[in-house]
Amino acid sequence: MNYLCPIYLCPICASPLSAHDKSLACEQRHQFDLAKEGYVNLLPVQNKKSKNPGDNKEMMQARREFLDQGFYQSLSDKVNSIAQQALATVETPNILDLGCGEGYYTHRLAQAITNANDATTSNVDTKVVLQISGLDISKSAIRYAAKRYKSISFCVASAYATPFADASQDLVTRIYAPSQNDELARIIKTDGYLLTVTPAAEHLFELKQKIYQTPEKHDMTIEEIAGFDVVEQQRLTDQITLTQAKDSKNLLEMTPLAWKMSDEQKAALYAADLTLTLDFNITLYKRTA
């Protein structure tokens, strides 16, 4: 299925962008070429804090290989379920996956909503028309996402200055991604939703025990966001066992913990089976004002 394309705003002047051949341009003639993979780069050079901000190609490759094994599918399924319930009465939802990475969660959410609608609606005229977008500051991540999931619109941009209009989104998902609360309040419609995932206390604690003498557990405090009410909060706990060295390596490389381990520690980690706790806080906020 091909989903509706979003109307992006020019990151320089905030005017709407429209399609012109293989590029997007605004009335002020600022132009942004579409990459061969289909994404658009809306991160101006002056907004970069480094040459290649965000996760690099190696981290994205590790993340893709790990997620493709289904180790985090329980999280994806829970996110999809909560999102579908929140959007149950929205006829044509606009969804943004903020900090989408290589697109795993974006794609599975789009697929879940489409499949649920197909199962309950036989009349093509009443089927849900979905607009879903993925945004990440990492060019490597967006290249991976756009190359595999061609029916979804992806852009390279900052989560702190997104290329979307005021009150344009029915749902924003933010899975392990930084953002700015004022920007979330700007782009989410009144009565729209923000769905966040953060690590809960026990997340990957067994891995931390192999690195730190006194490992700390994640803070369980639920963030308060001005202009939003918490309408649902769930904790999802699961357990996985990694029996292949490649899976352990991929998990480590997609987390900041990789920088904390010596080569000797990594070799020992990859040589044995690794049983880990997955622990997530999932919070649904509603935009109130």
Secondary structure, DSSP 8 states (H G I E B T S, - for coil): ---B----B-TTT--B-EEETTEEE-TT--EEEB-TTS-EE---GGG-SSSS-SS-HHHHHHHHHHHHTTTTHHHHHHHHHHHHHHTTT-SS-EEEEET-TTSHHHHHHHHHHHHHHHHH---GGGS---EEEEEES-HHHHHHHHHH-TTSEEEE-BTTB-SS-TT-EEEEEEES----HHHHHHHEEEEEEEEEEEE-TTTTHHHHHTT-SS-----------TTEEEEEEEEEEEEEEE-SHHHHHHHHHTSGGGGG--HHHHHHHHTS-EEEEEEEEEEEEEE--
